Amino acid sequence: MTRTQLYGRACLQCSKSKCKCISRPDGQGCERCYRMNRSCQPGTSTRTLHAQRNNTVARISQLEGKIDSLVFQLGARDSNASSETSQRPAISSSSSLSGEAASASASTSYVFECSPESLHIFQDQMLKYFPFLHIPRDVQWLHQERPFLSLCIMMVTSRSTQTKIELGEKIRKIATERIYLSTEPGAVNIDLLLGLLTFIAWAHDHLLHNCAGSLSRATQLAMTVVFDLRLNKPLPEDSNMLPVGVDRTCASLNVATRTLEERRAVLACFLMNSIVSSYLAQLDPMQWTPHMDECLEFLTQNAESPHDEVLAHQIRLQRIASEMENIRSSSEPVPLAFYLAALRRKVNEVKEGISPELRQNGIIGASIYYTELSLFGLIRNIKEDLPDLQRLDALHGCLHTAKSAIDRFFEIPVVEYYGISFPFFGYLARSIVVLFRLSILNDPVWDTGLMRSTVDVLQVMDRLISNLQQARAAAGEEAAGGHLDSSTRKFRLIRSTCAAKLAEHEQKNRTAFQTARENDLQLNSLLLDYGLLDESLTSGLLEGTQFLDGLLW
């Protein structure tokens, strides 16, 4: 009679082969191992295996072993990465991006980190032209907590055009993948929003690629992040709502208030969107919400740095300019004279709340001038109801504001032009267009000859072109082909066209608006080609000054 082993007692070879294990009569192994001339070794009991698997201490020991192995592997990988990084110089104003670096994976851990020098340049030379950030900690904190922002700061502070182009491509890829393709929780966070705002303000990507739509697309990405994180709304109190898009970097649903960083970010996104949407027709303006009112008040009462006070005043002024845009674009008849007076009072109230010392701040002054010039856009629609003296007073006020804005801009050292933000250049562009429109204005009460003797728009552009050339020279040869070169070329072309139109105006003393419209259409074509603001100089800036020549833009 064969002696079959009990269940769970089969030898090791039979157990592996899942065969019946029959012990030999002499007790020397099993029949199968003897027949196959193999060493018969006793197997592990099934009960023993189950006991080992259910043994908590054994399981913990196994897990600890796996963790130790993973930590060792990660440490080895980080060590290799550190050695490679130390051998490869950091990208700065005098270096370029390697091909291997450009193809690095777009993940939350980036190969490139801005240097302390880059962060210092950003904080001291650039942030004052769009003060939406407060970075109280050192560069290590920035790398660990805000890696995407760190990458964007590295890009905008680089003087190398090639580096800016390659890093810009990487930034666009990372942002698009994290917003639209990534399924990882926390892929869309405050770090992504701050980096995008930095990119929009200082990358001048639309100039580097001569692509008019890149500015609006980047702004739309920033708005998508705001809406995804619900930064424009109060934190939901309903526990049944799903916390989509909220992660540890954003305010938790269990937290009662937003962080100051988040409040700054949503206000800055509103400001950027308002300016860009007034320039580009394909971008709808971001709507102001009651929660953003709360954010603005909170920022005013809990400022962490002088930049916070500047940003708060800038937002208030931009809101007035946005109200003016909404009124002018309204299809329903409104009492324009009433609104004009009300908006002027609002501007004066904001100005009265700004200390004399803070009024000397460049971005504050530019914001005031920009808003005041925007208000003049309403005058065209009530021109018939304004007496001559009031219309003349309004035109002189426009001239004085535009001239003051230009004078304040030229107080900026040319070496700082490289760090000027997109919104600041937008403020300047509106002033230049207003001066040109005043130079060719056909109005019985307006003396264009006297106006040009007060301030000559051609001389203004000559000086601006000269300053741009000096700024480009100060940036070094590695900045060749960058946004300063592009701006210089475009302004030269605009200057040439404006000179021809002014000469034609003096010769013909034209009074009919059909001739003016034909000339304006030619100028508009050139202004649209100016990549710094793309459509801004026609759809936004000229809309803001349409009363000056009686044309409907």
C-alpha positions in Angstrom: 0.0 0.0 0.0 1.4 3.4 -1.0 2.0 5.9 1.7 0.9 9.2 0.3 2.1 12.2 2.3 -0.5 14.2 4.3 -1.8 17.4 2.8 0.8 20.1 3.2 3.6 17.6 3.9 4.8 17.0 0.3 8.6 17.4 -0.4 10.0 20.5 -1.9 10.2 19.1 -5.5 6.7 17.6 -5.5 5.3 20.7 -3.9 6.7 22.9 -6.7 5.5 20.5 -9.4 2.2 20.1 -7.7 2.5 16.3 -7.9 1.4 13.5 -5.5 4.2 12.8 -3.1 4.6 9.1 -2.1 7.2 8.2 0.5 9.5 5.3 0.0 9.2 2.2 2.3 12.7 2.7 3.5 11.9 6.3 4.5 14.6 7.7 2.1 12.6 10.4 0.3 9.7 9.9 -2.1 9.2 7.7 -5.1 9.2 10.6 -7.6 12.5 12.1 -6.5 14.1 8.6 -6.4 12.8 7.8 -9.9 14.1 11.2 -11.2 17.4 10.8 -9.3 16.8 14.1 -7.5 17.6 15.2 -4.0 14.4 14.9 -1.9 14.1 17.7 0.5 11.2 18.2 3.0 8.9 21.1 2.0 7.6 23.8 4.3 4.3 23.0 5.9 1.3 25.0 4.5 0.3 25.8 8.1 3.8 27.1 8.7 3.5 29.3 5.6 0.2 30.7 6.7 1.6 31.3 10.2 4.5 33.2 8.7 2.2 35.3 6.5 0.0 36.1 9.4 2.8 36.9 11.7 2.7 40.7 12.2 6.3 40.9 13.3 7.5 39.0 10.2 5.4 41.2 8.0 6.8 44.4 9.5 10.3 43.0 9.1 9.6 42.3 5.4 8.2 45.8 4.9 11.1 47.4 6.7 13.5 45.5 4.4 11.6 46.7 1.3 11.7 50.3 2.6 15.4 50.1 3.3 16.0 48.8 -0.2 13.9 51.6 -1.8 15.7 54.3 0.3 19.0 52.9 -0.7 18.0 53.0 -4.4 16.7 56.5 -4.1 19.8 57.7 -2.3 22.0 56.2 -5.0 19.9 57.9 -7.7 20.0 61.3 -6.0 23.7 60.9 -5.5 24.2 60.4 -9.2 21.9 63.3 -10.0 23.8 65.5 -7.6 27.1 64.6 -9.1 25.8 65.3 -12.6 24.4 68.6 -11.5 27.7 69.6 -9.9 29.5 68.8 -13.1 27.1 70.8 -15.2 27.1 74.6 -14.6 23.8 76.2 -13.6 22.1 78.2 -16.3 22.5 81.9 -15.7 22.9 85.0 -17.7 26.1 83.6 -19.3 25.1 80.0 -20.0 22.9 78.1 -22.4 20.6 75.1 -22.1 21.9 71.8 -23.2 20.0 69.5 -25.4 19.8 66.8 -22.8 18.4 69.3 -20.3 15.8 70.5 -22.7 14.4 67.0 -23.1 14.1 66.4 -19.4 10.8 64.9 -18.2 8.1 67.4 -17.3 7.4 66.2 -13.7 7.1 67.9 -10.4 10.8 67.4 -9.8 12.7 69.5 -12.2 16.3 69.2 -13.2 16.8 73.0 -13.2 16.7 75.2 -10.2 17.2 78.9 -10.1 20.4 80.1 -8.4 20.4 82.5 -5.4 21.7 85.1 -7.9 18.7 84.6 -10.1 16.3 84.9 -7.2 18.1 88.0 -6.0 17.7 89.6 -9.5 14.0 88.6 -9.7 13.2 90.0 -6.2 15.2 93.3 -6.5 15.0 94.2 -10.2 11.8 92.6 -11.6 9.2 92.0 -8.9 8.6 95.7 -8.4 7.1 95.9 -11.9 4.4 93.4 -11.0 4.5 92.9 -7.2 2.3 89.8 -6.8 4.7 87.6 -4.9 6.3 87.5 -1.5 9.1 85.0 -1.1 10.3 85.3 2.5 12.5 82.2 2.6 15.7 81.2 0.9 16.2 79.6 -2.5 16.2 76.1 -0.9 12.6 76.6 0.2 11.7 77.8 -3.2 13.2 74.7 -4.9 11.4 72.3 -2.5 8.0 74.0 -2.1 7.6 75.9 -5.4 9.7 74.0 -8.0 7.6 75.2 -11.0 7.9 78.8 -9.9 11.6 78.3 -9.4 11.9 77.1 -13.0 9.9 80.1 -14.3 12.1 82.5 -12.3 15.2 80.8 -13.8 13.8 81.3 -17.3 12.7 85.0 -17.0 16.0 86.1 -15.3 18.2 84.4 -17.9 19.8 86.9 -20.4 20.4 84.2 -23.0 17.7 84.2 -25.7 18.4 80.6 -26.6 18.0 79.6 -22.9 14.7 81.5 -22.7 13.3 79.8 -25.8 14.2 76.3 -24.6 13.1 76.8 -21.1 9.9 78.4 -22.3 9.1 75.4 -24.3 9.7 73.2 -21.3 7.4 75.4 -19.1 4.6 75.4 -21.6 4.8 71.6 -21.9 4.8 71.1 -18.1 1.8 73.5 -17.6 -0.2 71.9 -20.3 0.4 68.4 -19.2 -0.3 69.1 -15.5 -3.6 71.0 -16.3 -5.0 68.8 -19.1 -3.3 65.4 -19.0 -2.1 64.6 -15.5 -4.2 62.4 -13.3 -2.0 62.8 -10.2 -3.7 64.5 -7.3 -2.2 68.0 -6.7 -0.9 68.4 -10.2 -2.8 71.7 -10.4 -1.8 73.8 -7.4 -0.7 77.2 -6.3 2.9 76.6 -7.5 1.6 76.2 -11.0 -0.4 79.4 -10.9 2.5 81.5 -9.5 4.8 80.1 -12.2 2.4 80.9 -15.0 1.9 84.5 -13.8 5.6 84.9 -13.7 5.9 83.4 -17.2 3.2 85.7 -18.6 4.6 88.9 -17.0 8.3 88.5 -17.9 8.9 85.8 -20.5 7.7 87.9 -23.4 7.1 84.5 -25.1 4.9 86.1 -27.8 7.8 88.3 -28.9 10.4 85.5 -28.9 8.1 83.3 -31.1 6.3 86.1 -32.9 3.1 84.4 -32.0 0.2 86.7 -31.1 -1.9 83.9 -29.6 0.6 82.7 -27.0 -0.1 85.5 -24.7 -3.9 84.8 -24.5 -3.3 81.1 -24.3 -0.9 81.4 -21.3 -3.4 83.7 -19.6 -6.2 81.2 -20.2 -4.1 78.5 -18.5 -3.7 80.7 -15.5 -7.4 81.3 -15.3 -8.0 77.6 -15.6 -5.9 77.0 -12.5 -7.7 79.7 -10.6 -11.1 78.2 -11.4 -9.9 74.7 -10.7 -8.6 75.7 -7.3 -11.7 77.8 -6.7 -9.5 80.7 -5.7 -12.1 83.2 -7.0 -14.7 81.8 -4.6 -15.0 81.2 -0.9 -14.0 77.8 0.4 -17.0 75.5 0.2 -18.8 74.9 3.4 -20.9 72.0 2.1 -19.1 68.8 3.1 -20.9 66.9 0.3 -18.9 68.8 -2.4 -16.0 66.9 -3.9 -12.6 68.5 -3.3 -11.6 68.5 -6.9 -8.3 70.3 -7.6 -7.6 71.0 -3.9 -4.4 69.5 -2.5 -2.0 70.2 0.4 -0.6 73.2 -1.4 -4.0 74.8 -1.6 -6.2 75.7 1.3 -7.8 72.5 2.6 -11.6 72.2 2.8 -11.1 71.9 6.5 -9.3 75.3 6.7 -11.5 78.3 7.4 -9.6 80.9 5.3 -7.4 81.2 2.3 -3.7 81.8 2.6 -2.4 85.2 1.8 -0.4 83.7 -1.0 -3.6 82.4 -2.7 -5.3 85.8 -2.2 -2.4 87.5 -3.9 -2.5 85.0 -6.8 -6.1 85.4 -7.6 -5.9 89.2 -7.5 -2.8 89.1 -9.7 -4.6 86.8 -12.2 -7.5 89.3 -12.4 -5.1 92.1 -13.1 -3.2 90.3 -15.8 -6.3 89.0 -17.4 -7.9 92.5 -17.4 -5.0 94.0 -19.2 -4.5 91.2 -21.7 -8.2 90.9 -22.5 -8.4 94.7 -23.2 -5.7 94.0 -25.8 -6.8 90.7 -27.3 -10.4 90.1 -28.5 -10.1 86.3 -28.2 -9.8 86.5 -24.4 -12.9 87.2 -22.2 -12.3 89.4 -19.1 -12.2 87.6 -15.8 -15.2 88.5 -13.7 -14.7 90.2 -10.3 -16.4 88.3 -7.4 -17.4 89.2 -3.8 -14.7 86.8 -2.6 -12.1 88.8 -4.4 -13.3 91.9 -2.6 -12.6 90.0 0.6 -9.2 89.0 -0.7 -8.4 92.6 -1.5 -9.4 93.8 1.9 -7.6 91.0 3.6 -4.4 91.8 1.7 -4.7 95.5 2.7 -5.1 94.7 6.4 -2.5 91.9 6.6 0.3 93.1 4.2 3.5 91.1 4.7 5.7 93.4 2.6 5.5 96.8 0.9 4.7 95.0 -2.3 1.3 94.0 -0.9 0.2 97.6 -0.5 1.4 98.4 -4.0 -0.6 95.4 -5.4 -3.7 96.4 -3.5 -3.7 99.9 -5.0 -2.9 98.6 -8.5 -5.9 96.2 -8.3 -8.3 99.0 -7.2 -7.2 101.1 -10.2 -7.5 98.3 -12.6 -11.0 97.6 -11.4 -12.0 101.1 -12.4 -10.4 100.7 -15.8 -12.3 97.4 -16.2 -15.6 99.1 -15.3 -14.9 101.7 -18.0 -14.3 98.9 -20.5 -17.6 97.3 -19.5 -19.6 100.5 -19.8 -18.1 101.4 -23.2 -18.7 98.0 -24.6 -22.3 97.8 -23.3 -24.9 97.5 -26.0 -27.6 99.2 -23.9 -27.8 103.0 -23.6 -26.3 104.3 -20.3 -25.9 107.8 -18.9 -22.3 108.1 -19.9 -21.8 111.6 -18.3 -23.0 110.2 -15.0 -20.7 107.2 -15.2 -17.7 109.3 -16.2 -18.1 111.6 -13.2 -18.6 108.6 -10.9 -15.5 106.8 -12.2 -13.4 110.0 -11.9 -14.5 110.2 -8.3 -13.4 106.6 -7.7 -10.0 107.3 -9.2 -9.5 110.4 -7.0 -10.6 108.3 -3.9 -7.9 105.7 -4.7 -5.3 108.4 -5.3 -6.2 110.0 -1.9 -5.6 106.7 -0.2 -2.0 106.5 -1.5 0.7 108.1 0.6 2.9 110.7 -1.1 5.9 108.4 -0.7 4.1 105.5 -2.4 3.0 107.7 -5.3 6.6 107.9 -6.3 6.5 104.1 -6.9 6.8 103.5 -10.6 4.1 100.9 -11.0 1.7 102.9 -8.9 2.2 106.0 -11.0 1.9 104.1 -14.2 -1.4 102.5 -13.0 -2.8 105.9 -12.2 -2.0 107.3 -15.6 -3.3 104.1 -17.4 -6.6 104.3 -15.5 -7.0 108.1 -16.1 -6.3 107.6 -19.9 -8.9 104.8 -19.9 -11.6 107.1 -18.5 -11.2 109.4 -21.5 -12.6 106.7 -23.7 -16.1 107.6 -22.5 -15.8 111.2 -23.6 -16.2 110.4 -27.3 -19.7 109.0 -26.8 -20.9 112.2 -25.0 -19.0 114.6 -27.2 -22.1 116.2 -28.5 -23.3 117.0 -25.0 -20.1 118.6 -23.8 -19.6 122.3 -24.3 -16.4 123.4 -26.1 -14.6 124.5 -22.9 -15.3 121.2 -21.1 -14.2 119.2 -24.2 -11.0 121.3 -24.4 -10.4 120.9 -20.7 -10.8 117.1 -21.2 -8.4 117.0 -24.1 -5.8 119.0 -22.2 -6.2 116.7 -19.3 -5.5 113.8 -21.6 -2.4 115.4 -23.0 -1.1 116.2 -19.5 -1.7 112.7 -18.3 0.0 111.0 -21.3 3.0 113.4 -21.1 3.4 112.7 -17.4 3.2 109.0 -18.0 5.9 109.2 -20.7 8.1 111.4 -18.5 7.9 109.0 -15.6 8.8 106.1 -17.8 11.9 107.8 -19.0 13.0 108.2 -15.4 13.7 104.4 -15.3 17.3 103.6 -16.0 17.8 101.7 -19.3 19.6 98.9 -17.5 16.3 98.0 -15.8 14.3 97.7 -19.1 15.1 94.0 -19.2 13.1 93.5 -16.0 10.0 95.5 -16.9 6.9 93.4 -16.9 4.3 93.1 -19.7 1.6 95.1 -17.8 4.1 98.0 -17.3 4.9 98.1 -21.0 1.2 98.0 -21.7 0.7 101.2 -19.6 3.5 102.9 -21.7 2.0 101.8 -25.0 -1.4 103.3 -24.2 0.2 106.7 -23.5 2.1 106.7 -26.8 -1.0 105.9 -28.8 -3.0 108.7 -27.0 -0.2 111.2 -27.9 -0.4 110.1 -31.6 -4.2 110.5 -31.7 -4.0 113.9 -30.1 -1.4 114.9 -32.8 -3.8 114.2 -35.6 -7.1 115.1 -33.9 -9.6 117.0 -36.0 -11.6 119.1 -33.6 -12.4 122.9 -33.8 -11.3 123.5 -30.2 -8.0 121.5 -30.6 -4.8 123.0 -31.9 -2.6 120.2 -33.1 0.3 122.5 -33.8 0.4 123.8 -30.3 0.0 120.2 -29.0 3.0 119.0 -31.0 5.1 121.9 -29.7 4.2 120.8 -26.2 5.2 117.1 -26.7 6.2 115.5 -30.0 5.2 111.9 -30.3 8.0 111.3 -32.9 10.6 112.5 -30.4 9.1 110.3 -27.8 9.5 107.2 -30.0 13.0 108.2 -31.0 14.0 108.4 -27.4 12.3 105.1 -26.6 14.0 103.4 -29.5 17.4 104.7 -28.4 16.8 103.5 -24.8 15.8 100.1 -26.1 19.0 99.9 -28.0 21.0 100.8 -24.9 19.2 98.3 -22.8 19.8 95.6 -25.4 23.6 96.5 -25.4 23.7 96.3 -21.6 22.1 92.8 -21.7 25.1 91.4 -23.7 25.5 89.5 -26.9 23.6 86.4 -25.5 20.4 88.5 -25.5 20.6 88.9 -29.3 17.3 88.2 -31.0 15.4 88.6 -27.8 12.3 90.7 -27.0 14.3 94.0 -26.8 15.6 93.5 -30.4 12.0 92.7 -31.5 10.6 95.7 -29.7 13.2 98.0 -31.3 12.4 96.8 -34.8 8.6 97.1 -34.3 8.9 100.6 -32.8 11.0 101.8 -35.7 8.4 100.7 -38.1 5.6 102.3 -36.1 7.6 105.5 -35.9 8.1 105.6 -39.6 4.4 105.1 -40.3 3.4 107.7 -37.7 5.8 110.3 -39.3 4.2 109.7 -42.7 0.7 110.2 -41.3 1.7 113.4 -39.4 3.3 114.8 -42.5 0.2 114.0 -44.5 -2.0 115.6 -41.9 0.0 118.8 -42.0 -0.2 119.0 -45.8 -3.8 118.2 -46.4 -5.3 119.4 -43.1 -7.8 116.7 -43.5 -11.2 117.1 -41.8 -13.2 114.2 -43.2 -13.1 111.0 -41.4 -13.0 108.7 -44.4 -9.4 109.7 -45.2 -8.5 109.3 -41.5 -10.1 105.8 -41.5 -8.0 104.7 -44.4 -4.8 105.9 -42.8 -5.8 104.4 -39.5 -6.3 101.0 -41.0 -2.8 101.1 -42.4 -1.4 102.0 -39.0 -3.5 99.4 -37.3 -2.0 96.7 -39.5 1.5 97.7 -38.3 0.4 98.0 -34.7 -1.1 94.5 -34.9 2.3 93.3 -36.1 4.0 94.7 -33.0 4.4 91.6 -31.0 4.9 93.2 -27.7 1.2 93.8 -27.3 -0.1 92.2 -30.4 -3.7 93.5 -30.9 -3.4 95.6 -27.8 -2.4 98.8 -29.6 -5.5 98.6 -31.8 -8.4 96.8 -30.1 -7.6 97.9 -26.5 -5.5 101.0 -26.6 -7.2 102.6 -29.5 -10.6 101.7 -28.1 -9.5 103.6 -25.0 -8.8 106.7 -27.1 -11.5 106.5 -29.8 -13.0 109.8 -28.8 -9.8 111.6 -29.9 -10.5 111.4 -33.7 -14.2 110.7 -33.8 -13.7 107.3 -35.3 -15.6 104.1 -34.4 -13.0 101.5 -33.8 
